[in-house]
């Protein structure tokens, strides 16, 4: 799947929207993933973040520290010009994992999500592993449904489901294709 533009935080969001149209498999949820909001420190999140692989940039700021809400903005390059894109992202946690969720502009009430790990000035994101999550839904270990050939939506998760989701043996994250972002400038 070709990246249409880089930088928007956490760029994968736009790619997954594209993926739902072009045939890539997408796992979503009916709400932000995670049991509770992560209290965000603006000194750790605010600034300009870079995707070094694609040389894209995105501006990030904490919009609501207590609710774990980030606002991200970047420029989308299209054939007919440039457009500023703004995203509202939810940072939540369950067990020892932290998640990033974004409401789909094409499917209101459904969220794209990633596992995110912060280390110093870096953030690594892993998309859901569609095949494995699909299998866990079929086995009844996670609630959800496959709504099309390429889209799977998880229903509301309880603590038991988060045990499955965050278990190292479940392999629910696509460990082989991470997105790495580096904070290039602090606010």
N, C-alpha and C positions, 0 to 999 in steps of 0.2 A: 504494500500500500504506500503510495507516494505521499510525502508530507506536503500539504498545501501551503502552509506558512509555519514558521517556527516562532517560538517565543511565548506564545500564550500558554501560560502555565499548564502552564503546564500543558503545553501543546497537544498532548495526547487527546485532550477533550475534543478538539476540532477534528482530529483524525478519526476518532471513534464515531463521531456524528457522520463523517464521510463513510466510514466502514459500514454503518448500518444501511447505507444506500448502495455501496459498491460491492458488497459480498463478503467483506471481512466479518468475522464473528464477534459479537459484542455482548458482554455480560453486564447487566445493569441491576439496579435495586429500586424498590418503591420508596426509599428514603435514604438520607445520608447514611453510609455504613459507619458503624461504631456505636458503642454503648453510651459514651459521654463525650461532650465537647472537650477538646484540649484547650487549656488556658494558654493563649498565645502572648508572647512577649514581643512587642514591636521591634525591639533592638535585635532580635534574632531572625525576624521575618522581613521587615521592611527593606526595600532596596531594589536594585536592578539585578535580575537573575539572567544568566546566560546558559543556553543550550550549546555546549562547545562542539558537539558533533555537527550541528546545522548552523552554527554561528548566529542563532536567533537570540533575541532579548525580550524580557518581559519585566514590567514594573509591578511590584507587589507591595501591598500595605495591609496591615491588620485593620479590618473594618469594625470588628467587635471581638475584643480580646476574650471576654468571658464566654461567649458562645462559639469560639473557635472559627470565626469567619474571616477569610481573606478576600481581598479584592485584587484582581490581577488585570493588567491591560497590556496590550501589544498591538502591533500593526499587522493586518492581514493584507498580503499582496495578491491582487486579482488582475485579470486581463484588463478590466476597465478602470483600474485605479487602486488606491489604498483606502483601507477602512480601519478605524480604531475599534478594537474588540475589547470589551470588558467582561470579566467573569467573576462570579461570586462562588467561592469555594468553601466547603465545610471541612474542618480538620477535627476528626474524632478519634477515639481510641477504644480498643477492646483488648482486654488482657495486655500483653506486652506490645501489641501492634498498633500503629497509628495509620489512619486512613484519610484519604483526600477524596471528597465527593463533589460532583458538579451536576446540577440539574440540567437535563437535556433540553435544549431549546425546541427540538422537534417533538419531544414526548414529555410535556409537562407532568410533574409528579414522579418521573423516573430519573434516576441518577446514574451517571458514569462514576466509577470509583477505581481507586488504586491503593495499594499499600504504599506508604511513604516512610522513608527513614531519613532523618536529619543527622548529619555529623559535621560539626563546625560550620563551614560556609558552603556545604554541599547538601543537596537533597536528591535521593534516588527514589524513583517511582517504578512500581511494577504493576502492570495491568493484570486483571483477572485471567486465569488460565481457563479459557472457555470450555474445553473438552472435559477437564476435571470437574469444574463446577456443574456442568451439565450432568455428568455421571452422579455427583452427589445429590442433585435434585431428583434424578430418576430413582436413586436408591432410597429417597425419603429422608436423607440426612440433612438436607437444606430445603426450606420451603421456596417454591417458585414454579415457573413454567416457561417453556419455550414458546414464544409468541410468533415466531417466524423461523425460517430456516437459519437465519443468522443472528437472531436476537433472543436472549435469555434474560428473564427478569426475576430476581430474587424478591420474595415477599418479606415482610417484617421479620427480623431475626430476634430470637431470645438468647439469653446467656448460653444455653446448651448449643445453639447453632454457632455462636461465636467461638465456642470451644473447638468445633469442627473446622471453622473457617481459619482460625489462627494456629491450628495444629501443624507442626512441621511435617507430619506424615500425610497431610491432606494435599499438599502441593497445589494450592489454589491460586498462587501467583505465578505469573510467567517469568520465572527467574532468568531465562535466557535472553530476554529482550528488555532490559531496564532503560529508563530515560534518566539521564543524570543532568542536574542543573547546578550551577555554581553561582554563588552570589558575588557579582563583580563589583558592586558598589552599594555601600550601606547608605541609608537615608540619614 
